[in-house]
Every structure is written in C-alpha cells, then in structure tokens.
Amino acid sequence: MDATKSFDFLGPLSLRLYLVPIFWLAATEKIGGFDNTVNWFGDPDWGLGLPLPVLMASLAVGAELLGAVLLLIGLGVRWICVPLLVTMWVAAITVHLKNGWLAIATGSGIFATERTIGAVERLGEAKSILKEHGNFVVLNNGIEFAATYFIMLLALFFVGGGRYVSVDCWLARKWDGQLDPGALQAT
C-alpha cells in the first residue's frame, strides 16, 4: 500500500470542512432577512431580477443549509454537490461576474479593473481617515470566491466524501457486499 494512501481522506475532509461554514453562514444570513433576500432575488433594478424569487431564495437557502450539514457529516456528498454547484454557478453569473475576477479589490495586476483601481484609491483616502481604528479591506465581490467554491465542489463530486471520516464511507463499508468492488475505493 502506498504510504500516502493512508492519508488520502484528508483532501476530501479538508474540502468539506472548509465549505461547511461558508454555506452555513450564507444560508443563515438569507434566512435572517428572508424578505429582503426574496426582494433582492426578484428586483430587476437593484437586485438579481430572477423569476420566482420566493422559490429561488428558498432553493438557495435549502441547498446551502442542507449542504452545510451533509458536508459536515459526509453524507450524500456527491448528491449534495449537485445543487450546491448550481447555486455557485447562478451566484457567479448573476452576482459576481459583472465585478470581474477579483473578490478583494487591488489596484494593479492583470485582473485589476477600473472598479478595483478606484476602490483602492478610495481605500487609501479612507485609511488616512480611519487609521486609528485598524486595518480593513475593500471587497470587490468578483467571481473569484464563487469560482473557487465551484471547483472545490466539483472535486468533491468526483472523489466523494473521503474514507474514514464520512458517513458515506461507513455506509459503503456496511453494505460492501452489496456494492460493486470499486465503490469503497471511490468513497
């Protein structure tokens, strides 16, 4: 057995545990201001202009909340990745794409845009005023984070929840005789 094989569960486990608070916080924020979330999902002028905003907001909250719980315990990891991938795709296209790649504003580099350059200039002015209150960053709200989460979910979709520390693995072990020979390897 390859020495690294004993530790191959760390990759999927790390991805799962990294994504749990992201989706949990996203869901609870939406739930906490659900009326505002619905308005933002539906309004074409200052929001996303999505059809059926109550349904769309509910689906996003459901995917994120259930996703956080299932990723935490490693149950149905491949299955829950599908609605989370859709959620990230919709968020990337409707919310973040118009802001460019960068999630955090920077004034230089190949991914800097007029928006981020302006934000960095405003940040410089604000820092001189607020220097005594500590550091802060200006979020650009670009596609970077949504794309990163999408890639992480895509990896989990293909590798599963990982061995040892996922309910999927323990269920596969329990029913190993009823599964195809590669099923335990894929979990």
N, C-alpha and C positions, 0 to 999 in steps of 0.2 A: 504494500500500500504506500502510495506517495505520501511523504511527510506533510505536505500541505493539505491533503485530502481530509485530515482530521480537523482542520480549521476552516474548511470551505463554507461552513454555516455562517461565518462571521460577516461575509459580504451581504447576503440577503437580510440577515438580522440587523445589520447596521443601516441598510436602506430603509427597512421597515420602521425601526425606532426613530430615525431621522424624520420620516414623513408623518409619524403619528401626531406630534404637537402642531405641525403645520395645518393638517386637515382638521384637527380638533378645534384649534383657535379660529380657523376660517368659518367652521360651522357654528360655533358658539357666538361669534360676532354677528353672523347673519341672523341667528335665532334671537339674539338680544334686541335687535332692531328690525324685526321681520317686516313690519310695514314699510320702513324705509328701504329695506332690501328689495321688496317687491316693487316699490316705486322706482328705484334705481334700475332694476332689471327691465322694466317696461317703458320708461320715459325715453322717447327718441331725441329730445332736445338736450338734456343734461345727463341722461343715463345711457343704458345699452340699447334700448329700443327693441328688446326681444319680444316675440309673441308669447302669449300665455304666461305673463310674468309670475303669477302665483305658482303655477305648475313648475316653471323653470327654476324659481327660487327654492321651491320645496325639493325638487330633484337634486339641486346642488347641495342643499343642506343635508339631505338624506345620504347622498354619496359620500360627502365629507365626514359626517358623523359616524356612519356605519363603517366607512373606510378606516377611520382612525382606530376604532375598536377592533376590527378584524385584522388590521395590520399589526396592532399591538400583540394580539394573541397568536397571530399566524394562522388564521382560519380562512379558508377560501381565498387565499391571497391572489391567485390568478384571476378568479372571478371578480373580486372587488376592484382589481386593477382596471377592468374594462370601463366601468362608469367613471372612475377617477381619471382615466386617460381622456375620456370625452370631456369631463369637467375642465381639465387643464387645457385641452385644445380650444374649447369655447372661450375660456378666460384669456388665453394667449391671443386669439384672433379678435375678440370683441373689446377687451380692456387694454391689453398691453402692447399690441403690435404697433399702434399709432405712435407710441412713445419711443420706438427704436429698440435696440438690443439691451442697453444698459438698465439695470434695475436701480443702481445708485449713480447719481449724476457725477460726471467727470468732465473736465474742461479740455481734455486733449486725448489723442489716440484715435485709432481708426474707427472706433464705434461712437465717438463723440458726435453729437448733433447740435444744431443751433439751440435746441431746447436745453440740452445738458450744459453747453457752454454758458448760456445765460443763467442757468441755475447756479453754476459755480461762481459766476460773478456776483450774483445776489447773495450767495453764501458768504463770500468774502466780506461784503458790506455788513451782513448780519453778524458775522463773527466779531467784527470790531465793536459792535454794539453789545453783544451778549457774551463777550469773552469771559467775564467774571462768573457766568453760570455753567461753564463746562463746554465740552465738545458736542456736536451733533452733525448729522449727515442730511443731505437732501436726497430724498428718494425721487428717482425719475419714473418709476413704475413701468419700466420697459419689460420686454418679453423674457429677459434672462432667467428669472426665477421660475416662471411657468414652464419654460423650455427645459430647465434643469429637472424640475419635478416630473415632467413628462418622460424624460429619459430614464429617470430612476424607476418610475412605474413600469416603463416598458421593459427594463431589465428584470424587475420582479415578475412581470407577466411571463417571461420566458424561463426564468430559473425557479420560480416558486418561492415559498416562504423560507426555505432552507431546512437543513437537518437539525435534529436535536431540540431546538428551541422554537418549534412551531406546532400548533395543533394539527396542521396538515400532515406533518411528518409522523406524529403519533397515531393518527387515524390510518395512514398508509401502512404503518407497521402492524397495526391491529388487524387490518384486512389484507395483509400482504399476500396471503394465499389466494385471494380473490382478484388480485390485481395483476396486470401484466408485469413481467420481470423488470422492466425499466422504471416502473412507477416510483419505487422507493428511491432510486437514484435521482429522479427528477424533482423530488420534494425538497 
